[in-house]
Each structure stands twice: as C-alpha cells, then as structure tokens.
Amino acid sequence: MSTDLLDKPAGLASPFVRALVRLMRAEDSYGTWEGRTDADLLTDFIVTKEQRREIPIIGDPDPDVLWRLEKFYAAVGIDIERVTGRIASPMMKMSHEGFGRVLLTCGRLVVLTRTLRDVHRFGFETIEKLGEAGDKLVADAAGWIETHPDLADA
Amino acid sequence: MSTDLLDKPAGLASPFVRALVRLMRAEDSYGTWEGRTDADLLTDFIVTKEQRREIPIIGDPDPDVLWRLEKFYAAVGIDIERVTGRIASPMMKMSHEGFGRVLLTCGRLVVLTRTLRDVHRFGFETIEKLGEAGDKLVADAAGWIETHPDLADA
C-alpha cells in the first residue's frame, strides 16, 4: 500500500501507527487517498511547536480535528486487540467548545478514561511522538484487561 | 414542591421516580413547570398500549424523546448513589435514526450497558412501570459496584 520504503519517518512502523493508518484508509471509500503515502496521511496529526504557537489558546474544534480525535482513540481500541485479543469500544462526548470525555470499554471494564480539553490543538510534534502516545495508551489499557480478564469478558 | 398528595398515581413514591422528578425540575430554569404536579411532569414518559400502536414502527426520535432518554439514564446514575454512596456517570451515543448505546460508569467499572433501539417509541405504560424499570436498573448497577468496590473507586 505504502511506497515510501526509503526515507521513512521514525515511528511509522509503530504498531499503533499502523493501526491508525489502516483505520484511516478503511474510511477512504472514494480512494482519494490512494496516492498519498502513510507518512503524508499522518501529517494532519502533526502539530509542531511553531504551529501550536499560532493556534489560539481558546477555539472551537473543526470537524476535521474531531474526526482525527475519534480515529486516534478508535485506533487505541483496535490495537488493544493485538496485545490482549480483545477489542475495546470507544465512546466520546464532546461539547462544541472542544471540552469532553472519551471512554474505551471492554466488557464491564473501563480500560481508558480521559477528559478532553483544548481539542482544537490536538496533535503531536512528530509521527514518532504520535506512536509513543498511542502505544502508551494501548499498554495501559491492556494492563487493566490483564488484571481483570473476568470483567473484560463480562 | 408537589401538591398532589391525594390521588397520587402508583409508583410516584418510588425512589427512582423521585430522582427523575428532581432531575427534571433541576433543569426548569425558567420555572415553567412550577405549576405542574410531579405526576403531570411524568406523563411525557408514559406511552400507553394504544399510543404505542399509533407510533410508526420506524421513525426518527425527536429532541424531546432524546432528552427524556438522557434524563432517564442520568436518574439511574444519580439514584445509584442512594444505594451505594457512589454516583455513576452516563455516556450516550445516538444515531439520528434512534439507534445507539448508553453506558453508566463508576470509576473503572461499567455498571450499565445497553443497546438502544426504536428510541422514538421510548416510554412506559404507567408511572409504576417507569419506577420498576428504573429501580431494576439501579439495583443491577449497584450489584456490580458491591461486588467490585475497588474498581468503582479506581
């Protein structure tokens, strides 16, 4: 699928980043992204320090950033399967002002819970940092499932 | 607050129904419901067999029925406190077609999870049945908290 075998940015091989890319491509019904490399697709998730400085501190999130936020947590949910054999389902509730909450649940267990703020500034400095952030959430969530498998199955 | 001490419909004294009424009145910022009795407020939750027969099988839920659905599960969440000392927070995700999911969580524990369907037909035959339905959900949820207090506190 991707042709950027040379010059790959660091982090592109992280399992979480692979899951995120698959999820994004799964929604590309019209094939508009077929010509874009994985690294290129992920650039929307990247907000460098300079870019962040230019984003107003207070702002309403646009539909694109909400879509990316949903994909990010959905990717955590499906990547949990790689580690534990179980998928976690996301539930997200956002105010139009960019304040909200996201849950990932697996059976009767809340494997991830986060308050969301400043969602209009959502992004990561590099693809590597995006991967690290996702991998950490997956590992934390998997830890809850491993210690409470009965509830994850309930 | 309520003046309908005589002729009270059955079920009006159920703890869950009391919680639901309090929650509804808490949102009555303009005092438009001050003149309505509790029983009268709850009539919106009542769908008799005859009324149900007249509702199309397929239909989009209107904002009022979505509001009542949210209040119903929020009342379950706060009434759980009466039994366990802990409040459960609701998360609801609905499609515009009336299909969705509701979760109540307490700490790391999912104390209620339900798939929602045919939401445009949401309602109960009598106030008594409304109370019974709520009381049962509260009891089930409380059971999860009582068997997993560590997760409910996590």
Interface residues (C-beta under 8 A of the other chain):
Chain A: M91 M92 K93 R101 L103 T105 G107 R108 L109 V110 T113 W144 H148 L151
Chain B: M91 M92 K93 R101 L103 T105 G107 R108 L109 V110 T113 W144 H148 L151
